Amino acid sequence: MEWADLPVIDISTASTPEGRAALAPQVRDAMRTHGFLYVVNHGYDRTKVCCGCGVQSRVKVECSDP
């Protein structure tokens, strides 16, 4: 994110115990230092993210039920 100085956490490795173990200190440090983080490679497309956050009416994204 160019407009915010937030830590970027890539969670593509979260599907394995080793990956989660490596991510835990990154997430902990990001939350302790910044209070926020930006998650990438989570597997959700823009529509699913918008529907999950309830912002579809503001960004004009149509969401359908699964």
All heavy atoms as a GROMACS GRO file, in nm:
protein
  501
    1MET      N    1   0.084  -0.118   0.000
    1MET     CA    2   0.000   0.000   0.000
    1MET      C    3   0.089   0.124   0.000
    1MET      O    4   0.160   0.147   0.096
    1MET     CB    5  -0.092   0.000   0.121
    1MET     CG    6  -0.192  -0.113   0.121
    1MET     SD    7  -0.299  -0.118   0.266
    1MET     CE    8  -0.372   0.040   0.263
    2GLU      N    9   0.080   0.199  -0.104
    2GLU     CA   10   0.165   0.316  -0.118
    2GLU      C   11   0.129   0.429  -0.022
    2GLU      O   12   0.214   0.504   0.020
    2GLU     CB   13   0.158   0.367  -0.262
    2GLU     CG   14   0.216   0.269  -0.361
    2GLU     CD   15   0.202   0.320  -0.503
    2GLU    OE1   16   0.182   0.440  -0.524
    2GLU    OE2   17   0.211   0.237  -0.595
    3TRP      N   18   0.004   0.441   0.015
    3TRP     CA   19  -0.040   0.554   0.094
    3TRP      C   20  -0.036   0.528   0.245
    3TRP      O   21  -0.062   0.618   0.323
    3TRP     CB   22  -0.180   0.596   0.053
    3TRP     CG   23  -0.277   0.482   0.050
    3TRP    CD1   24  -0.304   0.399  -0.055
    3TRP    CD2   25  -0.358   0.434   0.158
    3TRP    NE1   26  -0.396   0.304  -0.021
    3TRP    CE2   27  -0.431   0.323   0.110
    3TRP    CE3   28  -0.376   0.473   0.289
    3TRP    CZ2   29  -0.520   0.253   0.190
    3TRP    CZ3   30  -0.464   0.402   0.368
    3TRP    CH2   31  -0.536   0.294   0.319
    4ALA      N   32  -0.001   0.409   0.286
    4ALA     CA   33   0.004   0.378   0.429
    4ALA      C   34   0.131   0.300   0.460
    4ALA      O   35   0.168   0.209   0.388
    4ALA     CB   36  -0.117   0.297   0.470
    5ASP      N   37   0.195   0.337   0.567
    5ASP     CA   38   0.316   0.268   0.609
    5ASP      C   39   0.277   0.154   0.703
    5ASP      O   40   0.291   0.164   0.825
    5ASP     CB   41   0.410   0.366   0.678
    5ASP     CG   42   0.543   0.303   0.714
    5ASP    OD1   43   0.581   0.204   0.648
    5ASP    OD2   44   0.609   0.351   0.807
    6LEU      N   45   0.224   0.047   0.644
    6LEU     CA   46   0.180  -0.068   0.721
    6LEU      C   47   0.264  -0.190   0.685
    6LEU      O   48   0.305  -0.205   0.570
    6LEU     CB   49   0.034  -0.102   0.692
    6LEU     CG   50  -0.071   0.000   0.732
    6LEU    CD1   51  -0.208  -0.044   0.685
    6LEU    CD2   52  -0.070   0.020   0.882
    7PRO      N   53   0.286  -0.279   0.781
    7PRO     CA   54   0.354  -0.403   0.748
    7PRO      C   55   0.265  -0.489   0.657
    7PRO      O   56   0.144  -0.494   0.675
    7PRO     CB   57   0.373  -0.472   0.883
    7PRO     CG   58   0.321  -0.382   0.987
    7PRO     CD   59   0.254  -0.267   0.921
    8VAL      N   60   0.326  -0.550   0.559
    8VAL     CA   61   0.255  -0.639   0.467
    8VAL      C   62   0.287  -0.783   0.507
    8VAL      O   63   0.403  -0.823   0.511
    8VAL     CB   64   0.298  -0.613   0.321
    8VAL    CG1   65   0.228  -0.711   0.227
    8VAL    CG2   66   0.267  -0.469   0.282
    9ILE      N   67   0.182  -0.859   0.537
    9ILE     CA   68   0.199  -0.997   0.580
    9ILE      C   69   0.146  -1.089   0.471
    9ILE      O   70   0.028  -1.084   0.435
    9ILE     CB   71   0.124  -1.024   0.712
    9ILE    CG1   72   0.163  -0.923   0.821
    9ILE    CG2   73   0.145  -1.168   0.757
    9ILE    CD1   74   0.305  -0.931   0.867
   10ASP      N   75   0.232  -1.172   0.418
   10ASP     CA   76   0.196  -1.269   0.314
   10ASP      C   77   0.157  -1.398   0.384
   10ASP      O   78   0.240  -1.467   0.441
   10ASP     CB   79   0.315  -1.293   0.222
   10ASP     CG   80   0.287  -1.391   0.110
   10ASP    OD1   81   0.183  -1.463   0.115
   10ASP    OD2   82   0.368  -1.398   0.017
   11ILE      N   83   0.027  -1.433   0.380
   11ILE     CA   84  -0.019  -1.551   0.452
   11ILE      C   85  -0.033  -1.675   0.362
   11ILE      O   86  -0.100  -1.771   0.398
   11ILE     CB   87  -0.149  -1.525   0.529
   11ILE    CG1   88  -0.265  -1.492   0.435
   11ILE    CG2   89  -0.129  -1.416   0.632
   11ILE    CD1   90  -0.399  -1.496   0.504
   12SER      N   91   0.034  -1.674   0.248
   12SER     CA   92   0.025  -1.788   0.157
   12SER      C   93   0.083  -1.916   0.219
   12SER      O   94   0.051  -2.025   0.174
   12SER     CB   95   0.094  -1.758   0.025
   12SER     OG   96   0.233  -1.733   0.046
   13THR      N   97   0.164  -1.902   0.322
   13THR     CA   98   0.224  -2.019   0.386
   13THR      C   99   0.145  -2.066   0.508
   13THR      O  100   0.187  -2.158   0.577
   13THR     CB  101   0.368  -1.990   0.430
   13THR    OG1  102   0.366  -1.882   0.524
   13THR    CG2  103   0.455  -1.953   0.311
   14ALA      N  104   0.031  -2.006   0.534
   14ALA     CA  105  -0.046  -2.036   0.655
   14ALA      C  106  -0.113  -2.173   0.655
   14ALA      O  107  -0.168  -2.215   0.756
   14ALA     CB  108  -0.151  -1.929   0.679
   15SER      N  109  -0.105  -2.245   0.546
   15SER     CA  110  -0.171  -2.375   0.539
   15SER      C  111  -0.090  -2.487   0.602
   15SER      O  112  -0.139  -2.599   0.616
   15SER     CB  113  -0.204  -2.410   0.393
   15SER     OG  114  -0.084  -2.417   0.318
   16THR      N  115   0.033  -2.458   0.643
   16THR     CA  116   0.116  -2.560   0.707
   16THR      C  117   0.152  -2.516   0.848
   16THR      O  118   0.158  -2.395   0.877
   16THR     CB  119   0.248  -2.584   0.630
   16THR    OG1  120   0.327  -2.464   0.637
   16THR    CG2  121   0.221  -2.620   0.484
   17PRO      N  122   0.177  -2.611   0.937
   17PRO     CA  123   0.219  -2.573   1.073
   17PRO      C  124   0.346  -2.490   1.074
   17PRO      O  125   0.358  -2.393   1.150
   17PRO     CB  126   0.242  -2.708   1.142
   17PRO     CG  127   0.157  -2.805   1.067
   17PRO     CD  128   0.158  -2.755   0.924
   18GLU      N  129   0.439  -2.522   0.986
   18GLU     CA  130   0.564  -2.447   0.978
   18GLU      C  131   0.539  -2.304   0.932
   18GLU      O  132   0.599  -2.208   0.981
   18GLU     CB  133   0.663  -2.515   0.885
   18GLU     CG  134   0.707  -2.652   0.929
   18GLU     CD  135   0.609  -2.764   0.890
   18GLU    OE1  136   0.513  -2.739   0.812
   18GLU    OE2  137   0.628  -2.876   0.939
   19GLY      N  138   0.451  -2.293   0.834
   19GLY     CA  139   0.417  -2.160   0.782
   19GLY      C  140   0.350  -2.074   0.887
   19GLY      O  141   0.382  -1.956   0.902
   20ARG      N  142   0.256  -2.133   0.961
   20ARG     CA  143   0.190  -2.058   1.069
   20ARG      C  144   0.289  -2.018   1.177
   20ARG      O  145   0.282  -1.908   1.230
   20ARG     CB  146   0.074  -2.140   1.127
   20ARG     CG  147  -0.045  -2.148   1.031
   20ARG     CD  148  -0.166  -2.210   1.096
   20ARG     NE  149  -0.147  -2.350   1.133
   20ARG     CZ  150  -0.163  -2.453   1.053
   20ARG    NH1  151  -0.197  -2.433   0.926
   20ARG    NH2  152  -0.145  -2.576   1.096
   21ALA      N  153   0.381  -2.108   1.208
   21ALA     CA  154   0.483  -2.076   1.310
   21ALA      C  155   0.570  -1.959   1.266
   21ALA      O  156   0.608  -1.874   1.347
   21ALA     CB  157   0.569  -2.199   1.339
   22ALA      N  158   0.600  -1.952   1.137
   22ALA     CA  159   0.680  -1.841   1.085
   22ALA      C  160   0.600  -1.711   1.080
   22ALA      O  161   0.656  -1.603   1.099
   22ALA     CB  162   0.734  -1.876   0.946
   23LEU      N  163   0.471  -1.722   1.055
   23LEU     CA  164   0.387  -1.602   1.046
   23LEU      C  165   0.355  -1.542   1.182
   23LEU      O  166   0.339  -1.420   1.193
   23LEU     CB  167   0.255  -1.636   0.975
   23LEU     CG  168   0.263  -1.656   0.825
   23LEU    CD1  169   0.134  -1.714   0.772
   23LEU    CD2  170   0.296  -1.526   0.757
   24ALA      N  171   0.346  -1.624   1.284
   24ALA     CA  172   0.305  -1.576   1.416
   24ALA      C  173   0.389  -1.458   1.467
   24ALA      O  174   0.333  -1.355   1.507
   24ALA     CB  175   0.305  -1.690   1.517
   25PRO      N  176   0.522  -1.466   1.464
   25PRO     CA  177   0.599  -1.351   1.512
   25PRO      C  178   0.585  -1.228   1.422
   25PRO      O  179   0.590  -1.115   1.470
   25PRO     CB  180   0.743  -1.401   1.516
   25PRO     CG  181   0.747  -1.527   1.439
   25PRO     CD  182   0.608  -1.580   1.434
   26GLN      N  183   0.564  -1.249   1.293
   26GLN     CA  184   0.545  -1.135   1.202
   26GLN      C  185   0.417  -1.060   1.237
   26GLN      O  186   0.415  -0.937   1.244
   26GLN     CB  187   0.538  -1.183   1.057
   26GLN     CG  188   0.666  -1.241   1.003
   26GLN     CD  189   0.645  -1.291   0.860
   26GLN    OE1  190   0.578  -1.228   0.779
   26GLN    NE2  191   0.704  -1.405   0.830
   27VAL      N  192   0.310  -1.137   1.258
   27VAL     CA  193   0.181  -1.076   1.292
   27VAL      C  194   0.191  -1.009   1.430
   27VAL      O  195   0.146  -0.896   1.448
   27VAL     CB  196   0.068  -1.181   1.288
   27VAL    CG1  197  -0.062  -1.124   1.343
   27VAL    CG2  198   0.049  -1.233   1.146
   28ARG      N  199   0.249  -1.078   1.525
   28ARG     CA  200   0.265  -1.022   1.660
   28ARG      C  201   0.340  -0.889   1.654
   28ARG      O  202   0.298  -0.789   1.711
   28ARG     CB  203   0.338  -1.120   1.749
   28ARG     CG  204   0.358  -1.069   1.893
   28ARG     CD  205   0.461  -1.147   1.970
   28ARG     NE  206   0.591  -1.131   1.903
   28ARG     CZ  207   0.674  -1.232   1.879
   28ARG    NH1  208   0.644  -1.355   1.914
   28ARG    NH2  209   0.789  -1.209   1.818
   29ASP      N  210   0.454  -0.888   1.585
   29ASP     CA  211   0.535  -0.768   1.578
   29ASP      C  212   0.462  -0.654   1.506
   29ASP      O  213   0.471  -0.538   1.547
   29ASP     CB  214   0.668  -0.796   1.508
   29ASP     CG  215   0.757  -0.889   1.588
   29ASP    OD1  216   0.731  -0.910   1.709
   29ASP    OD2  217   0.853  -0.944   1.528
   30ALA      N  218   0.390  -0.688   1.400
   30ALA     CA  219   0.314  -0.586   1.327
   30ALA      C  220   0.208  -0.524   1.416
   30ALA      O  221   0.192  -0.401   1.419
   30ALA     CB  222   0.249  -0.647   1.203
   31MET      N  223   0.138  -0.606   1.492
   31MET     CA  224   0.032  -0.555   1.579
   31MET      C  225   0.089  -0.475   1.695
   31MET      O  226   0.034  -0.373   1.734
   31MET     CB  227  -0.057  -0.668   1.627
   31MET     CG  228  -0.134  -0.736   1.515
   31MET     SD  229  -0.232  -0.621   1.414
   31MET     CE  230  -0.358  -0.574   1.530
   32ARG      N  231   0.199  -0.520   1.748
   32ARG     CA  232   0.261  -0.447   1.860
   32ARG      C  233   0.319  -0.313   1.815
   32ARG      O  234   0.312  -0.215   1.888
   32ARG     CB  235   0.373  -0.530   1.921
   32ARG     CG  236   0.324  -0.640   2.010
   32ARG     CD  237   0.440  -0.713   2.072
   32ARG     NE  238   0.394  -0.816   2.164
   32ARG     CZ  239   0.473  -0.906   2.218
   32ARG    NH1  240   0.602  -0.908   2.191
   32ARG    NH2  241   0.424  -0.996   2.302
   33THR      N  242   0.376  -0.311   1.697
   33THR     CA  243   0.443  -0.191   1.648
   33THR      C  244   0.346  -0.092   1.584
   33THR      O  245   0.354   0.028   1.609
   33THR     CB  246   0.552  -0.229   1.545
   33THR    OG1  247   0.641  -0.321   1.605
   33THR    CG2  248   0.629  -0.108   1.499
   34HIS      N  249   0.255  -0.142   1.500
   34HIS     CA  250   0.169  -0.054   1.422
   34HIS      C  251   0.022  -0.060   1.462
   34HIS      O  252  -0.052   0.034   1.437
   34HIS     CB  253   0.179  -0.089   1.273
   34HIS     CG  254   0.317  -0.071   1.218
   34HIS    ND1  255   0.364   0.050   1.177
   34HIS    CD2  256   0.418  -0.159   1.200
   34HIS    CE1  257   0.489   0.037   1.135
   34HIS    NE2  258   0.523  -0.090   1.147
   35GLY      N  259  -0.021  -0.172   1.517
   35GLY     CA  260  -0.161  -0.187   1.552
   35GLY      C  261  -0.248  -0.230   1.436
   35GLY      O  262  -0.366  -0.260   1.453
   36PHE      N  263  -0.191  -0.236   1.318
   36PHE     CA  264  -0.261  -0.277   1.196
   36PHE      C  265  -0.163  -0.352   1.108
   36PHE      O  266  -0.042  -0.343   1.126
   36PHE     CB  267  -0.312  -0.155   1.117
   36PHE     CG  268  -0.418  -0.078   1.187
   36PHE    CD1  269  -0.385   0.030   1.267
   36PHE    CD2  270  -0.552  -0.113   1.173
   36PHE    CE1  271  -0.482   0.102   1.333
   36PHE    CE2  272  -0.650  -0.041   1.238
   36PHE     CZ  273  -0.615   0.067   1.318
   37LEU      N  274  -0.218  -0.425   1.010
   37LEU     CA  275  -0.134  -0.490   0.911
   37LEU      C  276  -0.213  -0.507   0.784
   37LEU      O  277  -0.335  -0.497   0.783
   37LEU     CB  278  -0.080  -0.624   0.962
   37LEU     CG  279  -0.181  -0.728   1.013
   37LEU    CD1  280  -0.230  -0.817   0.903
   37LEU    CD2  281  -0.116  -0.807   1.122
   38TYR      N  282  -0.143  -0.529   0.675
   38TYR     CA  283  -0.203  -0.549   0.545
   38TYR      C  284  -0.173  -0.693   0.504
   38TYR      O  285  -0.057  -0.732   0.495
   38TYR     CB  286  -0.144  -0.450   0.444
   38TYR     CG  287  -0.209  -0.451   0.310
   38TYR    CD1  288  -0.335  -0.396   0.291
   38TYR    CD2  289  -0.145  -0.505   0.200
   38TYR    CE1  290  -0.396  -0.396   0.167
   38TYR    CE2  291  -0.204  -0.505   0.075
   38TYR     CZ  292  -0.330  -0.450   0.060
   38TYR     OH  293  -0.390  -0.451  -0.064
   39VAL      N  294  -0.279  -0.772   0.483
   39VAL     CA  295  -0.263  -0.914   0.452
   39VAL      C  296  -0.273  -0.935   0.301
   39VAL      O  297  -0.366  -0.887   0.237
   39VAL     CB  298  -0.371  -0.997   0.523
   39VAL    CG1  299  -0.360  -1.144   0.487
   39VAL    CG2  300  -0.360  -0.980   0.674
   40VAL      N  301  -0.176  -1.008   0.245
   40VAL     CA  302  -0.177  -1.042   0.102
   40VAL      C  303  -0.174  -1.194   0.085
   40VAL      O  304  -0.138  -1.267   0.176
   40VAL     CB  305  -0.059  -0.978   0.026
   40VAL    CG1  306  -0.070  -0.826   0.030
   40VAL    CG2  307   0.074  -1.023   0.081
   41ASN      N  308  -0.213  -1.237  -0.032
   41ASN     CA  309  -0.215  -1.380  -0.069
   41ASN      C  310  -0.301  -1.462   0.026
   41ASN      O  311  -0.267  -1.572   0.065
   41ASN     CB  312  -0.073  -1.436  -0.078
   41ASN     CG  313   0.005  -1.371  -0.188
   41ASN    OD1  314  -0.049  -1.345  -0.295
   41ASN    ND2  315   0.130  -1.340  -0.162
   42HIS      N  316  -0.420  -1.408   0.056
   42HIS     CA  317  -0.514  -1.473   0.145
   42HIS      C  318  -0.613  -1.563   0.071
   42HIS      O  319  -0.684  -1.640   0.133
   42HIS     CB  320  -0.591  -1.371   0.229
   42HIS     CG  321  -0.636  -1.253   0.151
   42HIS    ND1  322  -0.731  -1.260   0.053
   42HIS    CD2  323  -0.594  -1.125   0.157
   42HIS    CE1  324  -0.749  -1.140   0.001
   42HIS    NE2  325  -0.667  -1.056   0.062
   43GLY      N  326  -0.618  -1.551  -0.060
   43GLY     CA  327  -0.704  -1.638  -0.139
   43GLY      C  328  -0.842  -1.581  -0.170
   43GLY      O  329  -0.923  -1.648  -0.233
   44TYR      N  330  -0.871  -1.461  -0.125
   44TYR     CA  331  -1.000  -1.399  -0.153
   44TYR      C  332  -0.985  -1.295  -0.261
   44TYR      O  333  -0.890  -1.217  -0.260
   44TYR     CB  334  -1.057  -1.330  -0.028
   44TYR     CG  335  -1.106  -1.427   0.076
   44TYR    CD1  336  -1.024  -1.463   0.182
   44TYR    CD2  337  -1.232  -1.483   0.066
   44TYR    CE1  338  -1.068  -1.552   0.277
   44TYR    CE2  339  -1.276  -1.572   0.161
   44TYR     CZ  340  -1.194  -1.607   0.266
   44TYR     OH  341  -1.238  -1.696   0.358
   45ASP      N  342  -1.082  -1.294  -0.354
   45ASP     CA  343  -1.078  -1.190  -0.456
   45ASP      C  344  -1.147  -1.064  -0.402
   45ASP      O  345  -1.204  -1.064  -0.294
   45ASP     CB  346  -1.140  -1.237  -0.588
   45ASP     CG  347  -1.289  -1.271  -0.576
   45ASP    OD1  348  -1.356  -1.224  -0.482
   45ASP    OD2  349  -1.338  -1.345  -0.662
   46ARG      N  350  -1.141  -0.957  -0.476
   46ARG     CA  351  -1.194  -0.828  -0.431
   46ARG      C  352  -1.342  -0.837  -0.394
   46ARG      O  353  -1.386  -0.777  -0.295
   46ARG     CB  354  -1.173  -0.723  -0.540
   46ARG     CG  355  -1.221  -0.586  -0.500
   46ARG     CD  356  -1.190  -0.485  -0.612
   46ARG     NE  357  -1.242  -0.356  -0.582
   46ARG     CZ  358  -1.176  -0.262  -0.514
   46ARG    NH1  359  -1.056  -0.286  -0.470
   46ARG    NH2  360  -1.231  -0.145  -0.490
   47THR      N  361  -1.420  -0.909  -0.471
   47THR     CA  362  -1.563  -0.920  -0.443
   47THR      C  363  -1.588  -0.986  -0.308
   47THR      O  364  -1.668  -0.938  -0.229
   47THR     CB  365  -1.633  -1.001  -0.554
   47THR    OG1  366  -1.610  -0.936  -0.678
   47THR    CG2  367  -1.782  -1.012  -0.528
   48LYS      N  368  -1.518  -1.094  -0.279
   48LYS     CA  369  -1.537  -1.162  -0.151
   48LYS      C  370  -1.492  -1.074  -0.035
   48LYS      O  371  -1.555  -1.073   0.070
   48LYS     CB  372  -1.461  -1.294  -0.149
   48LYS     CG  373  -1.525  -1.400  -0.234
   48LYS     CD  374  -1.447  -1.530  -0.224
   48LYS     CE  375  -1.508  -1.635  -0.314
   48LYS     NZ  376  -1.430  -1.759  -0.311
   49VAL      N  377  -1.383  -1.002  -0.053
   49VAL     CA  378  -1.336  -0.914   0.053
   49VAL      C  379  -1.438  -0.805   0.079
   49VAL      O  380  -1.473  -0.776   0.193
   49VAL     CB  381  -1.198  -0.853   0.018
   49VAL    CG1  382  -1.161  -0.743   0.116
   49VAL    CG2  383  -1.092  -0.961   0.015
   50CYS      N  384  -1.490  -0.744  -0.026
   50CYS     CA  385  -1.589  -0.637  -0.011
   50CYS      C  386  -1.717  -0.689   0.054
   50CYS      O  387  -1.773  -0.623   0.141
   50CYS     CB  388  -1.620  -0.574  -0.146
   50CYS     SG  389  -1.483  -0.477  -0.212
   51CYS      N  390  -1.762  -0.805   0.014
   51CYS     CA  391  -1.884  -0.862   0.074
   51CYS      C  392  -1.861  -0.894   0.221
   51CYS      O  393  -1.949  -0.871   0.304
   51CYS     CB  394  -1.926  -0.989   0.000
   51CYS     SG  395  -1.993  -0.956  -0.163
   52GLY      N  396  -1.746  -0.946   0.253
   52GLY     CA  397  -1.716  -0.980   0.391
   52GLY      C  398  -1.707  -0.860   0.481
   52GLY      O  399  -1.737  -0.865   0.600
   53CYS      N  400  -1.669  -0.747   0.425
   53CYS     CA  401  -1.654  -0.625   0.504
   53CYS      C  402  -1.778  -0.538   0.500
   53CYS      O  403  -1.786  -0.438   0.569
   53CYS     CB  404  -1.534  -0.543   0.453
   53CYS     SG  405  -1.377  -0.623   0.477
   54GLY      N  406  -1.874  -0.576   0.417
   54GLY     CA  407  -1.996  -0.498   0.408
   54GLY      C  408  -1.979  -0.365   0.338
   54GLY      O  409  -2.054  -0.272   0.364
   55VAL      N  410  -1.882  -0.354   0.248
   55VAL     CA  411  -1.858  -0.226   0.182
   55VAL      C  412  -1.900  -0.228   0.035
   55VAL      O  413  -1.874  -0.133  -0.037
   55VAL     CB  414  -1.709  -0.184   0.191
   55VAL    CG1  415  -1.670  -0.161   0.334
   55VAL    CG2  416  -1.620  -0.285   0.123
   56GLN      N  417  -1.969  -0.331  -0.007
   56GLN     CA  418  -2.000  -0.342  -0.148
   56GLN      C  419  -2.081  -0.225  -0.200
   56GLN      O  420  -2.065  -0.185  -0.314
   56GLN     CB  421  -2.069  -0.474  -0.182
   56GLN     CG  422  -2.207  -0.492  -0.122
   56GLN     CD  423  -2.203  -0.553   0.015
   56GLN    OE1  424  -2.102  -0.555   0.080
   56GLN    NE2  425  -2.316  -0.603   0.059
   57SER      N  426  -2.165  -0.164  -0.118
   57SER     CA  427  -2.244  -0.051  -0.168
   57SER      C  428  -2.158   0.073  -0.189
   57SER      O  429  -2.188   0.155  -0.274
   57SER     CB  430  -2.358  -0.019  -0.071
   57SER     OG  431  -2.306   0.018   0.054
   58ARG      N  432  -2.050   0.087  -0.115
   58ARG     CA  433  -1.964   0.204  -0.130
   58ARG      C  434  -1.870   0.191  -0.248
   58ARG      O  435  -1.833   0.290  -0.309
   58ARG     CB  436  -1.882   0.227  -0.003
   58ARG     CG  437  -1.966   0.286   0.108
   58ARG     CD  438  -1.881   0.316   0.225
   58ARG     NE  439  -1.879   0.193   0.304
   58ARG     CZ  440  -1.803   0.175   0.409
   58ARG    NH1  441  -1.720   0.267   0.448
   58ARG    NH2  442  -1.808   0.063   0.477
   59VAL      N  443  -1.827   0.069  -0.282
   59VAL     CA  444  -1.733   0.054  -0.392
   59VAL      C  445  -1.800   0.000  -0.518
   59VAL      O  446  -1.736  -0.032  -0.614
   59VAL     CB  447  -1.613  -0.037  -0.353
   59VAL    CG1  448  -1.530   0.030  -0.246
   59VAL    CG2  449  -1.658  -0.174  -0.311
   60LYS      N  450  -1.930  -0.011  -0.512
   60LYS     CA  451  -2.010  -0.053  -0.629
   60LYS      C  452  -1.969  -0.190  -0.682
   60LYS      O  453  -1.954  -0.211  -0.801
   60LYS     CB  454  -2.001   0.050  -0.741
   60LYS     CG  455  -2.039   0.190  -0.700
   60LYS     CD  456  -2.183   0.201  -0.667
   60LYS     CE  457  -2.217   0.347  -0.638
   60LYS     NZ  458  -2.323   0.366  -0.546
   61VAL      N  459  -1.953  -0.285  -0.592
   61VAL     CA  460  -1.923  -0.422  -0.631
   61VAL      C  461  -2.046  -0.506  -0.602
   61VAL      O  462  -2.101  -0.500  -0.494
   61VAL     CB  463  -1.803  -0.477  -0.551
   61VAL    CG1  464  -1.781  -0.624  -0.583
   61VAL    CG2  465  -1.679  -0.396  -0.582
   62GLU      N  466  -2.093  -0.580  -0.703
   62GLU     CA  467  -2.207  -0.667  -0.680
   62GLU      C  468  -2.159  -0.795  -0.616
   62GLU      O  469  -2.064  -0.857  -0.662
   62GLU     CB  470  -2.276  -0.699  -0.813
   62GLU     CG  471  -2.375  -0.595  -0.852
   62GLU     CD  472  -2.464  -0.644  -0.964
   62GLU    OE1  473  -2.507  -0.761  -0.960
   62GLU    OE2  474  -2.488  -0.565  -1.054
   63CYS      N  475  -2.228  -0.836  -0.512
   63CYS     CA  476  -2.192  -0.959  -0.442
   63CYS      C  477  -2.308  -1.056  -0.453
   63CYS      O  478  -2.423  -1.018  -0.440
   63CYS     CB  479  -2.163  -0.931  -0.295
   63CYS     SG  480  -2.023  -0.820  -0.273
   64SER      N  481  -2.276  -1.181  -0.475
   64SER     CA  482  -2.380  -1.282  -0.483
   64SER      C  483  -2.359  -1.384  -0.373
   64SER      O  484  -2.248  -1.404  -0.326
   64SER     CB  485  -2.378  -1.352  -0.619
   64SER     OG  486  -2.253  -1.413  -0.639
   65ASP      N  487  -2.465  -1.446  -0.330
   65ASP     CA  488  -2.455  -1.549  -0.228
   65ASP      C  489  -2.391  -1.672  -0.288
   65ASP      O  490  -2.414  -1.705  -0.404
   65ASP     CB  491  -2.593  -1.586  -0.174
   65ASP     CG  492  -2.655  -1.472  -0.097
   65ASP    OD1  493  -2.580  -1.393  -0.036
   65ASP    OD2  494  -2.779  -1.461  -0.098
   66PRO      N  495  -2.306  -1.741  -0.209
   66PRO     CA  496  -2.240  -1.861  -0.262
   66PRO      C  497  -2.336  -1.972  -0.295
   66PRO      O  498  -2.443  -1.982  -0.251
   66PRO     CB  499  -2.146  -1.904  -0.150
   66PRO     CG  500  -2.175  -1.817  -0.034
   66PRO     CD  501  -2.271  -1.712  -0.075
   0.00000   0.00000   0.00000
